[in-house]
Amino acid sequence: MSSKNELPDELWRKILEIGIKSSNFIFKDLCCISISCRRLQRLSNEDSLWSHLLSVDFPNQISSPPSSSSPKSLYKIRFERERERKLLVYKRAVLRKESQVSEHLRKLREIEVRLSEEREKLKSAVSELSNLHKVSQASVALNVWQPEVVRGRQKQMVEQCVVPVESRIRALKMEVKLCNQQLQVFDKAYRDEKQRLDAAKEELQSMKYHPLRDYKLTSNESHENKMKRKKLKTCINCFCHSCQSGNCNYL
């Protein structure tokens, strides 16, 4: 043979069959080959190629196609069904992850409320403990001589206290200690829950990420891409014109 365009259909058919059966070709490759020229479009649409793809890509759905449907049409139907099934699975996974994020947020708010309550409890206990320490100091000061004005204020302070000072001080010290321990527990729980929330949000973001939808082109990049597409379209038109005229160097 003097040139590549003299290769017979049998040889091209064999090349495609080898590519399909060796699993080097997938349905996308056949679709790309079919738009290169009319000859390859005819050869890439043959039933034997698509029948093999059907048995490989959908092994659990093997059935004899209706007489009115070609293997390629049947492949398209099954591909659309599989894509819809995967889309439903994906949507359910996203909903589950969104539910996890909502649950983590709810737990965080709950921990924040308990932290706030515990801090208020600690603040109240510390304030009462401080006042009782002043009452205790005033009670001791009454046993020594002091100016009558100072002594009167201290006596009034002691008389206004209606609880046993020393026992209440011991109880408040224990309460402050327990509050501090609870705050440490809640702080750790908050940090752990925040880490789980951040991990869930990151997983959700990666699940929702779409490279084409989420990528934003600048004006310069958009102009460059338009020029590239225009140039590529020109090259394809020239290539197809060469194939139709019989001067294609690739066939």
C-alpha positions in Angstrom: 0.0 0.0 0.0 1.3 3.4 -1.0 -0.5 5.5 1.6 -2.6 5.3 4.7 -5.8 6.3 3.0 -5.7 3.0 1.0 -6.2 0.9 4.2 -9.3 -1.3 3.6 -12.3 -1.3 5.9 -11.4 -4.7 7.2 -8.1 -3.5 8.6 -9.7 -0.4 10.2 -12.4 -2.7 11.6 -9.8 -5.0 13.1 -8.0 -2.1 14.7 -11.2 -0.9 16.4 -12.0 -4.4 17.5 -8.6 -4.9 19.0 -8.9 -1.5 20.8 -12.4 -2.5 22.2 -11.5 -6.0 23.2 -8.2 -5.0 24.9 -10.2 -2.5 27.0 -8.1 0.3 25.6 -11.2 1.9 24.0 -14.3 3.0 25.8 -17.6 4.4 24.5 -16.2 7.9 24.6 -13.3 6.9 22.3 -15.7 5.4 19.7 -17.8 8.6 19.8 -14.6 10.8 19.3 -13.5 8.5 16.4 -16.9 8.8 14.8 -16.6 12.6 14.4 -13.2 12.5 12.6 -14.5 11.5 9.2 -17.5 9.8 7.5 -15.6 6.6 7.0 -14.7 6.1 10.6 -18.2 7.2 11.6 -19.6 4.3 9.6 -17.1 1.8 11.0 -17.4 3.0 14.6 -21.2 2.5 14.6 -21.0 -1.2 13.7 -23.1 -3.5 16.0 -20.2 -5.8 16.9 -18.3 -3.0 18.6 -21.2 -1.8 20.6 -22.3 -5.3 21.5 -19.0 -5.9 23.1 -19.2 -2.6 25.0 -22.6 -3.6 26.2 -21.3 -6.9 27.6 -18.3 -5.2 29.3 -20.0 -2.1 30.7 -23.3 -3.7 31.6 -22.6 -7.3 32.4 -25.6 -7.7 34.7 -28.1 -6.4 32.2 -27.4 -8.7 29.3 -30.5 -9.3 27.2 -31.3 -9.6 23.6 -32.0 -6.1 22.1 -35.3 -5.5 20.4 -35.3 -6.0 16.7 -35.9 -2.2 16.2 -33.0 -1.2 18.5 -29.3 -1.3 17.6 -26.7 -2.2 20.2 -25.6 1.4 20.1 -29.1 2.6 20.9 -29.5 0.0 23.7 -26.1 1.1 25.1 -27.3 4.7 25.1 -30.5 3.7 27.0 -28.7 1.7 29.6 -26.0 4.4 29.9 -28.8 7.0 30.6 -30.4 4.8 33.2 -27.1 4.2 34.9 -26.3 7.9 34.9 -29.7 8.6 36.5 -29.1 5.9 39.1 -25.7 7.3 40.0 -27.2 10.8 40.1 -29.8 9.6 42.7 -27.1 7.9 44.7 -25.0 11.1 44.6 -28.0 13.2 45.7 -28.7 10.9 48.6 -25.1 11.0 49.7 -25.1 14.8 49.6 -28.3 14.9 51.6 -26.8 12.5 54.2 -23.7 14.7 54.4 -25.9 17.9 54.7 -27.8 16.2 57.5 -24.5 15.4 59.3 -23.5 19.0 59.0 -26.8 20.2 60.5 -26.5 17.7 63.3 -23.0 18.9 64.1 -24.2 22.5 64.1 -27.1 21.6 66.5 -24.7 19.9 68.9 -22.3 22.9 68.7 -25.2 25.2 69.6 -26.2 22.9 72.5 -22.6 22.9 73.8 -22.4 26.7 73.5 -25.6 27.0 75.6 -24.3 24.7 78.3 -20.9 26.5 78.3 -22.8 29.8 78.7 -24.8 28.4 81.6 -21.8 27.0 83.3 -19.9 30.3 83.0 -22.8 32.2 84.5 -22.9 29.6 87.3 -19.2 30.0 87.9 -19.5 33.8 87.8 -22.3 33.7 90.4 -20.4 31.3 92.7 -17.2 33.4 92.5 -19.2 36.6 93.3 -20.9 35.0 96.3 -17.6 33.5 97.5 -16.0 36.9 97.3 -18.8 38.4 99.4 -18.6 35.6 102.0 -14.9 36.2 102.3 -15.6 39.8 103.1 -18.2 38.7 105.7 -15.7 36.3 107.2 -13.1 39.1 107.4 -15.6 41.5 108.9 -16.6 38.9 111.6 -12.9 38.5 112.6 -12.4 42.2 112.6 -15.2 42.7 115.1 -13.0 41.0 117.8 -10.4 43.9 117.6 -10.8 47.6 118.3 -11.9 49.7 115.3 -13.4 53.1 114.8 -17.2 53.0 115.4 -18.1 53.9 111.8 -16.0 51.0 110.4 -17.2 48.7 113.1 -20.8 49.6 112.4 -20.5 48.8 108.7 -18.8 45.4 109.5 -21.4 44.5 112.1 -24.2 45.3 109.6 -22.5 43.1 107.0 -22.3 40.2 109.4 -25.9 40.6 110.6 -27.2 40.6 107.0 -25.6 37.3 106.3 -28.2 34.6 107.1 -26.1 31.5 106.1 -23.3 29.7 108.0 -20.3 31.5 106.5 -17.6 28.9 106.8 -19.7 25.9 105.6 -21.0 28.0 102.7 -17.5 29.0 101.7 -16.4 25.4 101.6 -19.5 24.5 99.5 -18.8 27.4 97.1 -15.1 26.4 96.7 -16.2 22.9 95.8 -18.8 24.4 93.4 -16.2 26.6 91.7 -13.9 23.6 91.3 -16.6 21.5 89.7 -17.6 24.4 87.4 -14.0 24.7 86.2 -13.9 20.9 85.5 -17.2 21.1 83.6 -15.9 24.0 81.6 -12.8 22.0 80.6 -15.0 19.1 79.6 -17.3 21.4 77.5 -14.4 23.2 75.9 -12.9 19.8 74.8 -16.3 18.7 73.5 -16.7 21.9 71.6 -13.3 21.6 70.0 -13.9 18.0 69.0 -17.4 18.8 67.6 -16.0 21.8 65.7 -13.3 19.5 64.1 -16.0 17.1 63.1 -18.1 19.9 61.6 -15.2 21.3 59.6 -14.4 17.8 58.3 -18.0 17.3 57.3 -18.2 20.7 55.6 -15.0 20.0 53.7 -16.3 16.6 52.5 -19.6 18.2 51.5 -17.8 20.9 49.6 -15.7 18.3 47.8 -18.8 16.3 46.9 -20.5 19.4 45.5 -17.4 20.7 43.7 -17.7 20.8 39.9 -14.6 21.8 38.0 -16.5 23.4 35.1 -19.3 25.0 37.1 -17.2 26.3 39.9 -14.3 27.6 37.8 -14.6 31.3 37.0 -12.6 32.5 34.0 -11.1 36.0 33.9 -11.8 38.1 30.8 -8.3 37.4 29.4 -8.7 33.6 29.9 -12.1 33.7 28.4 -10.8 35.5 25.3 -7.9 33.0 25.0 -10.3 30.1 25.2 -12.5 31.5 22.5 -9.6 32.0 20.2 -8.4 28.4 20.9 -11.9 27.0 20.1 -12.1 29.0 16.9 -8.7 27.8 15.8 -9.6 24.2 16.7 -12.9 24.4 14.8 -11.0 25.7 11.7 -8.6 22.8 12.0 -11.4 20.3 12.2 -13.2 21.8 9.2 -10.0 21.6 7.2 -9.4 18.0 8.3 -12.9 16.9 7.4 -12.7 18.6 4.0 -9.4 16.7 3.3 -11.1 13.4 4.3 -14.0 14.1 2.0 -11.8 15.0 -0.9 -9.7 11.9 -0.5 -6.5 13.8 0.5 -6.6 12.8 4.1 -3.1 11.9 5.4 -4.6 10.0 8.4 -6.7 7.5 6.5 
